[in-house]
């Protein structure tokens, strides 16, 4: 039986779920007419087709390597891509994986003439996209030249009237206060504390730190709006005096070092989580009394004073500890044997016949036996309306069971060998530290007396499930300081 997946996409927020529903409906009708079984659907919402930076599209291309289906079915070719080069490249990848692209609305024959027709359609799709983009850009530029609002999120401190941006005076006073206090050296947390004490909120809640920092970094408050290398001074009325804005911008630039500076790399950024309060652990920088710069990792919960008492850990110490423990343990043959054995065991459990699959198989055998009995009766001359009707019912049931069995088996298609699992982890050991962390580590949970390092794994619960299996396979105690020990527990997840 031929199998397929459906890929559907709409390109802007102005379109709705109805667009997706319509595409799926047409594709499902096409599949039914052509006796194709649909195994899965991939959907990208509000995603342009001019490039392939679409999550479900990339997942579909990657999943095609498992060779579990024969076709990718789309409503029209422009849903797949409006970029002729990328379309050709990805169709080649699908072809190499034994998968063919089908269009439900464009009857493209599998002939030399069909190649010309498909190429013509793809060229027209790319032309339409480029022409539309040019018209939109021209229209948006004219709107900006007139000083009209071009849409999107309206900044705090402004209102909209007759397509023009005007100042909201009550909010503007708060914006000016934030700028003035920060320019005088007041910390953001103290500015927020003062606003909260005065009952001044943002959407009913105290101002968040990120909100205040975004206000302080937004050049529009100085009356300047930049787009595509052009400067527009007639769109946003100035709220903050230029001298104060420049002063604040200089202070923010000075504070970047150690947090977002490319000169300082925090290897464990976005991987750390506090084991006590569950908040992320972020990179921090401080200066000692003698002027020496100190870099460390600190719990955001403690930083935000949520009651967490998690102690800070030195940047280099923690990074060296994690990397050395990972390399040491993955280089240990006995530990690697344990990893591989456990993952293969998980894979075996996943690929076993499920209870549902067993029931379907049993019913299919019974149905086949019943069909055989009726066929024997017909061969012996027993032909009635009842036997004919019953035979048709059984044949339909047999076809339906075959579909259900195929769908059930597709959920447990995991195919990794012993060597492939070893290669997955072995390759990482040859990477530079940052790539090693990104490749191997999913999450690091930090306590004061132990650290749980959760590894990524090639084994997945099912083809469409991103949750991975996990188990503790090794523990090691290393010295944290002279008083307490740090337990490193590495888990596969």
N, C-alpha and C positions, 0 to 999 in steps of 0.2 A: 504493500500500500504506500502511495506517495504521501510524504509528510512535509509540512511547511510551518514557518512562523510568519506573523504579520508585523510589519513595521509601519507605524503611523506617526504623523507629526503635523502640528500647526505652528505658524511662525510668529505670531504676535499676541500680546495680551488682549487685543481687541477682538480676537477670535475666541470661541468658547469650546467647551467639552462636546457640543453638538458636532463640531467639525470632526473630532476624533470618532464619535459614535457613527457618523456617516461613513467615514473611511472604513471602519471595522465592519459595518454592515455590508458594504459593497464587496469587500474582500472575502467575507465569510460566504456570501452568495456565490462568488466566483469559485471558491474552494469546493463548495457543495456540488456545483455543476460539473466540476472536473475531477470529482472523487479524490479530493486532497484532504488529509487530516491535519487540522491546525493544532500544533503542540504548545505554542506560546505566543505572546504578543509583546512587542517592545514599543513604548510610546514616549515621545519627547514633546513636552508642552511648552509653547512660547519659545521655540527654538528655530533660528534661521536655518535655511538649507544651503546658504552660500559657503558654509564651511562644515567640517565634520566634528566640530567641538560640541558634540551632543552625547550626554551620558549613556542613554539607552542604545543609541546607534553604535557607539564604541563597544558596548557590552554585547550587542548582537554580532558584530564582526568577530569579536573574540570568541564568543560561544560557537560560531560556525566551525571552529577548528575541532570541536568534539565530534563533528560529522554525524549528528543525530537527526538531521532533517535535510530534505532535498531542495527546498525552495525558500526564498524570502519573497513574500507577497506584499506589494504596496498598491495603494489606490491609483496613483500615477507615478511616473518616474521622478517628477519634481519633488515628491515626498522623500525619496531616497537621497537626492542631492540636486542642487542647482549649480554645482561647480563641475564642469565637464571633466577636468583633470582628476579631481578627487573621486568622481563617480567611476571613471575608468579604473583607477587604482584599486578601489574597494571591490568592484565587480571582479577584478582579477584575483583578489584575495579569496572571495567567495568561490570562484571557479576552481582555484587550487584546492579548496576544501570540499569540492564536489557539490557546491550549492549554486543554484541558478536564480537570478532575479526575475520576478514576474510582475507585470503591471495588469491590474484588474480592469482598468478602463481603456487601456491602449492595446489593441489587438496586434501585437508585433509577432509576425511569423518567424519560425526558426529556419530562415532562408537567407541567402546573400542579400536579398532585397530588404529583409528585416533588419540587417545590420545598418543599412543606409537610413532606414526610417528611424531606428533608435538613436542614431547619431544626430539626425536632424532634430528630433524632439529634445534631446539633451542640449543642443546648441540654442534652440529657441528658449528653453527654460533659463539658461544662463544669460541670454540676451535680455529677457524680460526682467530678470532680477537686477542686472546692471542698470538697465534703463530706469526701473522703478527707484533704485537707490539714488541715481543722479537727480531725478525729479524731486524726491523727498529732501535731499541735501540742499538743493536750490531753494525749495520752499521754506525750509527751516532757516536758511541764511537770511532770506528776505524778512522773515518774522523777527529775527534777532536785530536786524538793521532798523526795524521800526520800533524796537524796544518792547516788543510784546513777549509774553510768557510762552515758552516752547513746550510746556508740559512737564510732567514728572513731579517729584517731591518738592513742596514749597518749604523753604527754610524757615526755621523758628525766627520770629521777629518780623515776618512779612505776611501780608495778605494779598489777595488778588481781586482786582476790580476792573471790569471792562477789558480783560486780557492784559492789563498792566499790573506790575508788581508795585505795591505801596507798602509803606512802613506801618507795622502794628506797634503803636507807641508804647503800650504797656509792656509788651515783650521786648521791644527795643531797649527800654531802660534796663532790663535785666541783662541783655547782651552787653551793653556798655559797662554795667557794673562788673560783669565777669572779666572783661578785657582790662578795665582799670585796676582791679584788684590783682590780677595775674601780673600785670606790668610792674606793680609795686612789690612783687615777690611773694604774694600770698599763695599758698599751696592750693591746688584744686580741691582737695578733700575738705579744706577749711572753708573755701568758697561755698561748696555744697552744703556744709554744716550750717553756715550762716543763712543761706537761702531757705533751707528746711526749717530752721528755727523761726523764720519770719513767715512761714506758711506759704512759701513760693514753690510751686511744684511744676513739673512738666507732664502733661497728660494725666494729672492726678497722682503722680508718684514723684519722689525726690529725684533730682537730676542725677543721672548716671555719670560716672567719670568719663566714659567714652563720649557721651553727648557733649559734655563741657569741652573736652579736647577737640572734638569736631567743630564746635563753634569757634574755638580759638584759632583753628587752622584754616578756616574758610575765608578766602580772599573776597568773596562777594560782599561781606560786611563792610569792606573798604570801598565798595562801589565798583569793583573790577570783576568782570566776567570774561573768562578765557574759553575759547572753543576753536579747535582746529588751527591753532597758531595765531588766531585773531583775538584782539582785545575789544570788548564792548563795554562802554561806560554809561549806556543809556537804559540798561535793563534793571539793575538792582540799585535803588536809592542808598546812598551811603549812610550807615548807622554809626560806625566807629571811625573817629578821626584817623587820618593817615599815619601821623606820628606814633600814636598808640598802637595801631595795628603792626607797624614795622618793628616796634619795640618788642611786642609779644612774639612775632615771628622769629626774631633773633633769639629770644629766650628758649623757644621750643626747639630750634635747631641745635642749640648748645646742649639740650637735654637728651638728644637722640643717641649719643654715644653709649654703647653697652646694651642698648635695647633693640635698635633696628640697624645699627651700623654694620656695614659689610666687613669692617675690619675685625669685628669680634663675632665668632660663630658659636652659638649655643647648640651643641650637638643634640641635646635632648628636648629642644623646644617642641611643644605641642604633643609630647609623648608622656609627660609626667602628670600624675594625679595623686592628690593627698589621700592616704589611706584612712584618715580620721574623719574628714568632713566632705570628701569627695570632690573638692574644688580643684581646678588645674593648678599646677605648680609652675610659676613663671620665672623668667630670667630677671635678675636684679643686679644693680651696680651701686656700690657705695664707696666712700672715701674715708680712710682712717685719719686720725689726728695728725699723723706725719705726712699726709698727702698721698699715701699709697692707695691705688685703686683696688677695690675688692669686688669680685664677681661671684655670685652665688645663685642658688635656686630657692625661691620662697613661695609658700602656699598662699594663693590669692585669698583664701578664706581668712587666714590670719592677718593678711595685709588689709583686708576690708573689715577687720575686727568683728568676725562672726563668732568668736569664742574659741576658735581652733588654736591649739598650742603647739602645732607642728614646728619643730626647730628648723632653721635654715641649714643648707648644706653647700659647701664650697663647690663652685662650678667645676674646676679641674679635677678635684677629688672624686666627685660623683661620676663624672664622665669617664675617667680612667677606670674607676671601680666597675662600672657597668660593662664597658667594652672589654676589659681584661677578663671578666667573669664569663662573658659570652664566648669569646675566642677560646678560652681555656676549656670550657665545657663542650663546645661543639667540636673541638679537636680531639676530645677523648673518645676513642673508638667504642668503649663500653657504653658510654652515654648515647652515642649516635645509634648504636644497635638498639638501645631501649626506645629511642625516638621512633626509629623506623618500624620496629615491631609493633608499637602501640598504634602508630598511624595506619599501618597495614591492617591491624585488627579492626580499627574504626571503619576503614574502607570496606572490609569484608562484611561487617555488620550492616553497612549502608546498602550494599549491593545484594544482600540476601533477599530471597523472595519474601515479600511482606505478607501479613495475614490477608490483606485486601487482595493482593495478587493471587494468593492461593485460592481464595474463594472464587475469583473470576475465572481462574484456570479450571477449577472443578466444575463450575457451571458451564463452561465452554465444552468440556468433555461430555457432560450430560446432554447438552444441546446437539452435539455432533452425533451422539448415539441415537437420539430421538430422530434426527434427520435420516440416519442410516436405516432405521426401522421403517420409516414411512416410505423410503425409496424401495425397500424390499417388498413392501405391500403393493406399491404401484407396479413393480416388475411382475408381481403375481396376478395382476389384473384388477386389483382393488383400487379403483379410481372413483372418488366421490368429491362433491363440493367441499365436504368437511376435511378430507385428507389434503386436498389442494390448498385450502385456506390455512390449515395447520402447517403445511410445509413452508408456505410463504412467511408465516409468523416466525418459524424457527430460523429460517435463513436470515431474516432481518435481525433477529436476536443474536445470531452468530456473528454477523457483521458488526453489530454494536459492541459485543463483548471483545472482539478483536481490537476495536478502537480504544476501549477502556484499558485493556491490557497493555497496549502500546504506550498510552499516556502514562500509566502507572510505572512502567519500566523506564520511561524517559526521565522520571524524577530521581532515579538512583543510579544514573550513569556516571560513575566515578572511575577513572582509569589511570592509576599511577603505579609504576613499578617500584621495586626496592631501590633500584639505581637512580630513578628519577627523583625520589625523595631525598636521597643522599646528595645528588647534584644540586638540588634546590638550596640546601643549607651549605654545602661545600663551596659553591660559587660566592656566597656572601662573605666568606672569610678572606677572600682575595680583594675585596672592595676597600676603598678608603673609608675612614671612620663614619663620615656623615652618610654615605651611601649604605654602609653596613647597617646602621641604625634604621634608616628608612626602609630597607629591604626586609630586615628580619623582625623588627620590634613593632608590635601593635600598640602596646600600652605598658607603662611602668608605674606601678602603684607603690608609693613611698610611705613607710612608717618610720618611727624613730629607732626601732629595733630590727626592722627587716625591710626588704624590698622585693616585690613580686614583679618579675619581668615576664610579660606575656608575649610569646612569639607569634608571628604570622605562620600559617600553615598552608600547603598546597591543597589539603583535603577539605572539601566543602560538604555540608550536609546534603545539599541537592543543587542541581545546576542553577536554580533561580533563587537560592538562599545565600545571603552574605554572612550568616552566622556560622562561625567555624567551631569545630570540635576543640575541646581543651582537656588537658590532664597534667597533673604535677608529675614531673619525671626526675627531678634532681634538686637537692637542697645543699647549700654549702654555707658555712659560717666563716665570716672574715672579720678582722678587727676594724671597728668603726673609730674607736679611740681607746684610751687606757681603761675606761670605766665600763663601757657596754659593747656588745657584739652586734653586728649587722648580719641578718640572715638573708641570703639571696635565694629566692625560690623562682626558678625558671619554669614557665608553663607554656605549653603549646596551645594556641587558641586560634 
